[in-house]
Structures are given as C-alpha cells and as structure tokens.
Amino acid sequence: MSGDAEWGPFVAVDLSNGVTLDFAAIPAERITPQHYAFLVSRDEFEAAYARIRERGIEHYADPRRRQPGRVNRNDGGHGVYFLDPVGHFMELITVPYGGRPA
C-alpha cells in the first residue's frame, strides 16, 4: 500500500524503515487519545516542523502544552508536540529519551 492511500476506512501513511501508519476514519468521540513519539533525523524533523508551521497547527515544546509555538532541546536534540485531528498526542524527537544514541 502506498503512502496516503485510502483503503476502506483507513488512510495509510508511509514512514521510514518500511513502517506504515493506518489512520481510521472513526468519530472522535469513540477514540481514546494516545501518545505517539517518533524518532526522526534532524532533516526529517525540520521538514515536518516546516509543514506544521505552514499549516498553522498548534504545537508545543512540552507535553503539558505550556510552551506554545516552540520546540524543545531535550537531550541535546529537538522535539515538538502536537495533536492529530482526533486528539492523539504526537511527538517528534531527534534524539532518544535520555540522550542515548539511536
């Protein structure tokens, strides 16, 4: 299945390393919000963060949403949090938690 292709109630988004996320078109009131963290390269982070800003997506440097419109520098990398359309908490980081090399 190629990225951003629809299949039934799902939209498949291809990620790196052969990973595909299938997003289901289910009413938001039936979804329990989850947290998803993605370890990405610095270049991938910059490209994704540019799209977040271009689309006007609210984003935060912290999971408690106290630092709007910013990225964090945790563990010597860069990180950002934002909500997907149904309320899942998405996180992009360039360095694993604790600063350990990937």
CYANA upper distance limits for C-alpha pairs under 8 A (distance plus 0.5 A):
  1 MET  CA      5 ALA  CA      7.40
  1 MET  CA     12 ALA  CA      7.76
  2 SER  CA     12 ALA  CA      7.66
  2 SER  CA     13 VAL  CA      8.05
  2 SER  CA     14 ASP  CA      7.24
  3 GLY  CA     12 ALA  CA      5.99
  3 GLY  CA     13 VAL  CA      4.88
  3 GLY  CA     14 ASP  CA      4.97
  3 GLY  CA     20 THR  CA      8.11
  4 ASP  CA     11 VAL  CA      6.19
  4 ASP  CA     12 ALA  CA      5.47
  4 ASP  CA     13 VAL  CA      5.24
  4 ASP  CA     14 ASP  CA      7.67
  5 ALA  CA     11 VAL  CA      6.03
  5 ALA  CA     12 ALA  CA      5.89
  5 ALA  CA     13 VAL  CA      7.82
  6 GLU  CA     10 PHE  CA      6.10
  6 GLU  CA     11 VAL  CA      4.91
  6 GLU  CA     12 ALA  CA      6.86
  7 TRP  CA     11 VAL  CA      6.83
  7 TRP  CA     12 ALA  CA      8.11
  9 PRO  CA     24 ALA  CA      5.97
  9 PRO  CA     25 ALA  CA      5.83
  9 PRO  CA     26 ILE  CA      8.25
 10 PHE  CA     22 ASP  CA      6.17
 10 PHE  CA     23 PHE  CA      5.71
 10 PHE  CA     24 ALA  CA      4.97
 10 PHE  CA     25 ALA  CA      6.71
 11 VAL  CA     22 ASP  CA      6.00
 11 VAL  CA     23 PHE  CA      5.66
 11 VAL  CA     24 ALA  CA      7.12
 11 VAL  CA     25 ALA  CA      8.42
 12 ALA  CA     20 THR  CA      6.81
 12 ALA  CA     21 LEU  CA      6.16
 12 ALA  CA     22 ASP  CA      4.83
 12 ALA  CA     23 PHE  CA      6.81
 13 VAL  CA     20 THR  CA      5.99
 13 VAL  CA     21 LEU  CA      5.75
 13 VAL  CA     22 ASP  CA      6.83
 13 VAL  CA     23 PHE  CA      8.31
 14 ASP  CA     18 GLY  CA      7.71
 14 ASP  CA     19 VAL  CA      6.59
 14 ASP  CA     20 THR  CA      4.87
 14 ASP  CA     21 LEU  CA      7.01
 15 LEU  CA     19 VAL  CA      5.59
 15 LEU  CA     20 THR  CA      6.06
 15 LEU  CA     21 LEU  CA      7.89
 26 ILE  CA     30 ARG  CA      7.49
 26 ILE  CA     31 ILE  CA      7.96
 27 PRO  CA     31 ILE  CA      7.69
 28 ALA  CA     86 VAL  CA      5.66
 28 ALA  CA     87 GLY  CA      8.15
 31 ILE  CA     86 VAL  CA      7.92
 33 PRO  CA     86 VAL  CA      8.24
 33 PRO  CA     87 GLY  CA      6.25
 33 PRO  CA     88 HIS  CA      5.16
 33 PRO  CA     89 PHE  CA      7.58
 34 GLN  CA     88 HIS  CA      5.51
 34 GLN  CA     89 PHE  CA      6.59
 35 HIS  CA     88 HIS  CA      6.48
 35 HIS  CA     89 PHE  CA      5.13
 35 HIS  CA     90 MET  CA      6.40
 35 HIS  CA     91 GLU  CA      8.05
 36 TYR  CA     88 HIS  CA      8.01
 36 TYR  CA     89 PHE  CA      6.76
 36 TYR  CA     90 MET  CA      5.47
 36 TYR  CA     91 GLU  CA      6.56
 37 ALA  CA     90 MET  CA      6.48
 37 ALA  CA     91 GLU  CA      4.95
 37 ALA  CA     92 LEU  CA      6.32
 37 ALA  CA     93 ILE  CA      7.75
 38 PHE  CA     90 MET  CA      8.43
 38 PHE  CA     91 GLU  CA      6.61
 38 PHE  CA     92 LEU  CA      5.45
 38 PHE  CA     93 ILE  CA      6.68
 39 LEU  CA     92 LEU  CA      6.65
 39 LEU  CA     93 ILE  CA      5.53
 39 LEU  CA     94 THR  CA      6.08
 39 LEU  CA     95 VAL  CA      7.27
 39 LEU  CA     96 PRO  CA      7.15
 40 VAL  CA     44 GLU  CA      6.37
 40 VAL  CA     45 PHE  CA      6.57
 40 VAL  CA     92 LEU  CA      7.26
 40 VAL  CA     93 ILE  CA      6.59
 40 VAL  CA     94 THR  CA      5.66
 40 VAL  CA     95 VAL  CA      8.41
 41 SER  CA     45 PHE  CA      6.59
 41 SER  CA     94 THR  CA      6.03
 42 ARG  CA     46 GLU  CA      6.67
 42 ARG  CA     78 HIS  CA      8.32
 42 ARG  CA     94 THR  CA      6.29
 43 ASP  CA     47 ALA  CA      6.76
 44 GLU  CA     48 ALA  CA      6.57
 45 PHE  CA     49 TYR  CA      6.37
 45 PHE  CA     78 HIS  CA      8.39
 45 PHE  CA     92 LEU  CA      7.43
 45 PHE  CA     93 ILE  CA      7.88
 45 PHE  CA     94 THR  CA      7.41
 46 GLU  CA     50 ALA  CA      6.54
 47 ALA  CA     51 ARG  CA      6.98
 48 ALA  CA     52 ILE  CA      6.76
 49 TYR  CA     53 ARG  CA      6.75
 50 ALA  CA     54 GLU  CA      6.55
 51 ARG  CA     55 ARG  CA      6.52
 52 ILE  CA     56 GLY  CA      6.76
 52 ILE  CA     57 ILE  CA      5.81
 52 ILE  CA     58 GLU  CA      8.38
 52 ILE  CA     59 HIS  CA      8.26
 53 ARG  CA     57 ILE  CA      6.70
 57 ILE  CA     82 PHE  CA      7.89
 58 GLU  CA     68 PRO  CA      7.72
 58 GLU  CA     69 GLY  CA      7.29
 58 GLU  CA     82 PHE  CA      6.80
 58 GLU  CA     83 LEU  CA      8.18
 59 HIS  CA     65 ARG  CA      8.38
 59 HIS  CA     68 PRO  CA      6.32
 59 HIS  CA     69 GLY  CA      5.89
 59 HIS  CA     70 ARG  CA      7.49
 59 HIS  CA     80 VAL  CA      7.16
 59 HIS  CA     81 TYR  CA      6.02
 59 HIS  CA     82 PHE  CA      5.07
 59 HIS  CA     83 LEU  CA      8.13
 60 TYR  CA     65 ARG  CA      6.00
 60 TYR  CA     66 ARG  CA      7.70
 60 TYR  CA     67 GLN  CA      5.83
 60 TYR  CA     68 PRO  CA      4.84
 60 TYR  CA     69 GLY  CA      5.93
 60 TYR  CA     70 ARG  CA      5.93
 60 TYR  CA     71 VAL  CA      6.86
 60 TYR  CA     80 VAL  CA      6.27
 60 TYR  CA     81 TYR  CA      5.60
 60 TYR  CA     82 PHE  CA      6.91
 61 ALA  CA     65 ARG  CA      7.75
 61 ALA  CA     66 ARG  CA      8.31
 61 ALA  CA     67 GLN  CA      5.90
 61 ALA  CA     68 PRO  CA      7.11
 61 ALA  CA     69 GLY  CA      7.80
 61 ALA  CA     70 ARG  CA      5.52
 61 ALA  CA     71 VAL  CA      4.74
 61 ALA  CA     72 ASN  CA      5.16
 61 ALA  CA     79 GLY  CA      7.11
 61 ALA  CA     80 VAL  CA      5.59
 61 ALA  CA     81 TYR  CA      6.72
 62 ASP  CA     66 ARG  CA      7.01
 62 ASP  CA     67 GLN  CA      6.65
 62 ASP  CA     71 VAL  CA      8.41
 62 ASP  CA     72 ASN  CA      7.54
 62 ASP  CA     80 VAL  CA      7.62
 62 ASP  CA     81 TYR  CA      7.04
 63 PRO  CA     81 TYR  CA      6.87
 70 ARG  CA     80 VAL  CA      7.84
 71 VAL  CA     78 HIS  CA      6.91
 71 VAL  CA     79 GLY  CA      5.95
 71 VAL  CA     80 VAL  CA      5.45
 72 ASN  CA     77 GLY  CA      8.32
 72 ASN  CA     78 HIS  CA      5.97
 72 ASN  CA     79 GLY  CA      5.51
 72 ASN  CA     80 VAL  CA      6.89
 73 ARG  CA     77 GLY  CA      5.63
 73 ARG  CA     78 HIS  CA      5.18
 73 ARG  CA     79 GLY  CA      6.96
 74 ASN  CA     78 HIS  CA      6.93
 74 ASN  CA     79 GLY  CA      7.50
 75 ASP  CA     95 VAL  CA      7.03
 75 ASP  CA     96 PRO  CA      8.11
 75 ASP  CA     97 TYR  CA      7.29
 75 ASP  CA     98 GLY  CA      6.45
 75 ASP  CA     99 GLY  CA      5.03
 76 GLY  CA     95 VAL  CA      7.52
 76 GLY  CA     99 GLY  CA      7.22
 77 GLY  CA     93 ILE  CA      7.54
 77 GLY  CA     94 THR  CA      5.77
 77 GLY  CA     95 VAL  CA      5.61
 77 GLY  CA     99 GLY  CA      8.50
 78 HIS  CA     93 ILE  CA      6.19
 78 HIS  CA     94 THR  CA      5.96
 78 HIS  CA     95 VAL  CA      7.68
 79 GLY  CA     91 GLU  CA      7.50
 79 GLY  CA     92 LEU  CA      5.89
 79 GLY  CA     93 ILE  CA      4.78
 79 GLY  CA     94 THR  CA      7.06
 80 VAL  CA     91 GLU  CA      6.16
 80 VAL  CA     92 LEU  CA      5.94
 80 VAL  CA     93 ILE  CA      7.29
 81 TYR  CA     89 PHE  CA      7.35
 81 TYR  CA     90 MET  CA      6.10
 81 TYR  CA     91 GLU  CA      4.98
 81 TYR  CA     92 LEU  CA      7.15
 82 PHE  CA     89 PHE  CA      6.39
 82 PHE  CA     90 MET  CA      5.80
 82 PHE  CA     91 GLU  CA      7.09
 83 LEU  CA     87 GLY  CA      5.75
 83 LEU  CA     88 HIS  CA      5.93
 83 LEU  CA     89 PHE  CA      5.20
 83 LEU  CA     90 MET  CA      6.25
 84 ASP  CA     88 HIS  CA      5.80
 84 ASP  CA     89 PHE  CA      7.07
 84 ASP  CA     90 MET  CA      7.18
 95 VAL  CA     99 GLY  CA      6.37
 95 VAL  CA    100 ARG  CA      7.74
 95 VAL  CA    101 PRO  CA      7.49
 95 VAL  CA    102 ALA  CA      7.77
 96 PRO  CA    100 ARG  CA      6.39
 96 PRO  CA    101 PRO  CA      7.28
 96 PRO  CA    102 ALA  CA      6.97
